[in-house]
């Protein structure tokens, strides 16, 4: 895809929003294909946060895996960084689990969990071979595609906004990031960590698929961290 502007896209609807950005489903006028645009309002970010947003683009641009959300283009316009990415038509794993609970299911079907899990593992394996830690793997960052006639979802890891490209595969990262429910014990205790922290988050995610509950729950973050560090696995 060539360098774009927002005028090249028809905004179909908003998919979600966060503290500093909004995600839109769009159709590109030139090829009529559907994409996702992640709009990050970098004018409102600190210098450090702006670098993190640019870091996401640089990482995405260098990745090529069927198990990672594809990057197509990026551009800065009106104080916002726009990242054009692959559209996943079945939303995310968090939504799938929520719908299952609403139907009073107690778990996903075993073959569905195997299929989703193996594809996430393949995506993580690829990222780690590229010396990329995701650092915020969770059900909301696992995206799903499914088209007529398909028996299973295509599963893609996305939202690499806090990922870190390590200088060497044995290097350690020290910045504490991630969603509390998925934090590994070494993150909770301010220890250096590496790809095994992503694998811990994968375990939490698969536990959710098998039970529709999280392995560690608490009313506040301090109590949650104590459970993660001290509970039997």
C-alpha positions as CSV (number, residue, x, y, z in Angstrom):
1,X,0.0,0.0,0.0
2,X,1.4,3.4,-0.9
3,X,1.6,6.3,1.6
4,X,-2.0,7.3,2.4
5,X,-4.0,10.1,4.0
6,X,-7.3,9.8,5.9
7,X,-9.1,11.2,2.9
8,X,-8.2,7.9,1.1
9,X,-10.5,6.0,3.4
10,X,-14.3,5.9,4.1
11,X,-14.8,5.5,7.9
12,X,-17.4,2.7,8.4
13,X,-17.7,2.8,12.2
14,X,-15.7,3.0,15.4
15,X,-14.4,-0.3,16.8
16,X,-13.1,1.0,20.1
17,X,-11.3,3.8,21.9
18,X,-8.8,4.2,24.7
19,X,-7.0,7.0,26.6
20,X,-5.1,8.3,23.7
21,X,-6.6,6.8,20.6
22,X,-9.5,5.4,18.6
23,X,-9.8,2.4,16.3
24,X,-11.9,2.6,13.1
25,X,-13.1,0.1,10.6
26,X,-12.5,1.7,7.2
27,X,-12.8,1.0,3.4
28,X,-10.0,2.3,1.2
29,X,-11.5,4.1,-1.8
30,X,-8.8,2.8,-4.2
31,X,-9.2,-0.9,-3.8
32,X,-12.5,-1.1,-1.8
33,X,-10.8,-3.3,0.7
34,X,-11.7,-3.1,4.4
35,X,-8.9,-2.2,6.9
36,X,-8.5,-1.0,10.5
37,X,-7.1,2.4,11.2
38,X,-5.6,2.9,14.7
39,X,-5.5,6.7,15.3
40,X,-3.2,7.7,18.1
41,X,-3.4,11.3,19.2
42,X,0.3,11.9,19.6
43,X,-0.1,15.6,20.2
44,X,-1.6,14.7,23.6
45,X,1.2,12.3,24.4
46,X,4.5,12.9,26.3
47,X,7.7,12.6,24.3
48,X,8.2,9.1,25.7
49,X,4.7,8.0,24.7
50,X,5.2,9.4,21.2
51,X,8.3,7.3,20.8
52,X,6.3,4.3,22.0
53,X,3.7,4.9,19.3
54,X,6.3,5.2,16.6
55,X,7.9,2.1,18.0
56,X,4.7,0.2,17.4
57,X,4.8,1.2,13.7
58,X,8.5,0.3,13.3
59,X,7.9,-3.2,14.9
60,X,4.7,-3.9,12.8
61,X,6.4,-2.9,9.6
62,X,9.1,-5.5,10.1
63,X,6.8,-8.4,10.9
64,X,5.4,-11.0,8.5
65,X,3.4,-13.8,10.0
66,X,-0.1,-15.2,9.3
67,X,-0.5,-15.3,13.1
68,X,0.2,-11.6,13.7
69,X,-2.1,-8.7,12.6
70,X,-0.7,-7.4,9.3
71,X,0.6,-3.8,8.9
72,X,-0.1,-1.9,5.7
73,X,0.7,1.7,6.1
74,X,1.0,4.7,8.5
75,X,0.8,8.5,8.2
76,X,0.7,11.5,10.5
77,X,-2.2,13.9,10.0
78,X,-3.7,16.7,12.2
79,X,-1.6,15.8,15.3
80,X,-2.4,12.1,15.1
81,X,-0.5,9.0,14.0
82,X,-2.6,6.7,11.8
83,X,-1.7,3.0,11.6
84,X,-3.4,1.0,8.8
85,X,-3.8,-2.6,9.7
86,X,-5.5,-5.8,8.8
87,X,-9.2,-6.1,9.6
88,X,-10.3,-9.1,11.7
89,X,-14.1,-9.6,11.1
90,X,-14.9,-11.6,14.2
91,X,-13.5,-9.2,16.8
92,X,-11.3,-10.4,19.6
93,X,-11.1,-13.4,22.0
94,X,-12.4,-11.3,24.9
95,X,-15.6,-10.8,23.0
96,X,-15.9,-14.5,22.1
97,X,-15.5,-15.5,25.8
98,X,-18.0,-12.9,26.9
99,X,-20.6,-14.2,24.4
100,X,-19.9,-17.7,25.6
101,X,-20.6,-16.7,29.2
102,X,-23.8,-14.9,28.2
103,X,-25.0,-18.2,26.7
104,X,-24.2,-19.9,30.1
105,X,-21.4,-22.0,28.7
106,X,-18.7,-23.0,31.2
107,X,-15.9,-23.2,28.6
108,X,-15.1,-23.0,24.9
109,X,-15.3,-26.3,23.1
110,X,-12.1,-28.2,23.4
111,X,-11.3,-28.3,19.7
112,X,-11.9,-24.5,19.5
113,X,-9.5,-23.9,22.4
114,X,-6.9,-26.1,20.8
115,X,-7.2,-24.3,17.5
116,X,-7.0,-20.9,19.1
117,X,-4.2,-21.8,21.5
118,X,-2.0,-23.4,18.8
119,X,-2.2,-20.4,16.6
120,X,-1.4,-18.0,19.5
121,X,1.6,-20.2,20.3
122,X,2.7,-20.1,16.6
123,X,2.4,-16.3,16.7
124,X,4.4,-16.0,19.9
125,X,7.0,-18.3,18.6
126,X,7.4,-16.1,15.6
127,X,7.6,-12.9,17.6
128,X,10.1,-14.3,20.0
129,X,12.3,-15.5,17.1
130,X,12.3,-11.9,15.9
131,X,13.4,-10.9,19.5
132,X,10.0,-9.1,20.1
133,X,8.3,-9.4,23.5
134,X,4.6,-8.6,23.3
135,X,4.4,-7.6,27.0
136,X,0.6,-7.1,26.9
137,X,-0.8,-10.4,25.7
138,X,-4.5,-10.8,26.7
139,X,-7.8,-11.9,25.3
140,X,-8.5,-8.3,24.0
141,X,-5.3,-8.4,22.0
142,X,-6.0,-11.7,20.2
143,X,-8.1,-11.1,17.1
144,X,-10.3,-13.5,15.1
145,X,-11.2,-13.9,11.5
146,X,-13.7,-16.4,10.1
147,X,-15.2,-16.5,6.7
148,X,-18.1,-18.5,5.1
149,X,-17.4,-22.2,4.9
150,X,-14.5,-22.1,7.4
151,X,-14.6,-24.5,10.4
152,X,-12.2,-22.6,12.6
153,X,-11.0,-19.1,13.3
154,X,-7.9,-17.5,11.9
155,X,-6.2,-16.2,15.0
156,X,-3.9,-13.2,15.0
157,X,-1.9,-11.5,17.8
158,X,-2.3,-7.7,17.7
159,X,-1.7,-4.4,19.5
160,X,2.0,-4.4,19.8
161,X,2.0,-0.9,21.3
162,X,4.1,-1.9,24.3
163,X,6.2,-4.5,22.6
164,X,10.0,-4.2,22.8
165,X,12.4,-5.2,20.2
166,X,15.3,-6.7,22.1
167,X,18.9,-6.0,21.0
168,X,19.8,-9.6,21.5
169,X,17.6,-12.7,22.0
170,X,19.0,-13.2,25.5
171,X,18.4,-9.6,26.6
172,X,16.1,-8.7,29.5
173,X,13.5,-5.9,29.6
174,X,12.9,-4.1,32.9
175,X,10.0,-1.8,32.3
176,X,6.8,-2.9,34.1
177,X,3.9,-3.0,31.6
178,X,0.9,-5.1,30.9
179,X,-2.6,-5.8,32.2
180,X,-2.7,-6.8,35.8
181,X,-4.6,-10.1,35.4
182,X,-1.9,-11.4,33.0
183,X,1.2,-10.2,34.8
184,X,3.8,-12.9,35.5
185,X,5.3,-13.3,39.0
186,X,8.6,-11.8,37.9
187,X,6.8,-8.7,36.7
188,X,4.9,-8.5,40.0
189,X,8.1,-8.6,42.0
190,X,10.0,-6.2,39.8
191,X,12.4,-8.8,38.5
192,X,14.0,-8.8,35.0
193,X,11.9,-10.8,32.5
194,X,12.0,-12.2,29.0
195,X,9.8,-14.2,26.7
196,X,8.6,-16.5,29.5
197,X,6.4,-13.6,30.7
198,X,4.5,-13.8,27.4
199,X,4.2,-17.5,28.0
200,X,2.7,-16.9,31.4
201,X,0.1,-14.6,29.9
202,X,-0.6,-17.3,27.3
203,X,-1.3,-19.7,30.2
204,X,-3.7,-17.2,31.8
205,X,-5.4,-16.7,28.5
206,X,-5.8,-20.5,27.9
207,X,-7.2,-20.9,31.4
208,X,-9.9,-18.4,30.5
209,X,-10.8,-20.4,27.4
210,X,-11.1,-23.6,29.5
211,X,-13.1,-22.1,32.4
212,X,-14.4,-18.7,31.2
213,X,-12.9,-17.3,34.5
214,X,-9.4,-15.9,35.3
215,X,-7.0,-17.9,37.4
216,X,-6.3,-14.9,39.7
217,X,-9.1,-12.5,40.8
218,X,-9.0,-9.8,43.5
219,X,-10.8,-6.6,44.4
220,X,-7.7,-4.5,44.1
221,X,-4.4,-4.6,42.3
222,X,-2.3,-5.2,45.5
223,X,-4.3,-8.2,46.4
224,X,-4.2,-9.5,42.8
225,X,-0.4,-9.3,42.8
226,X,-0.2,-11.1,46.1
227,X,-2.3,-14.0,44.6
228,X,-0.2,-14.2,41.5
229,X,3.0,-14.3,43.5
230,X,1.9,-16.7,46.2
231,X,-0.9,-18.9,44.9
232,X,-0.3,-22.5,43.9
233,X,-0.2,-22.9,40.1
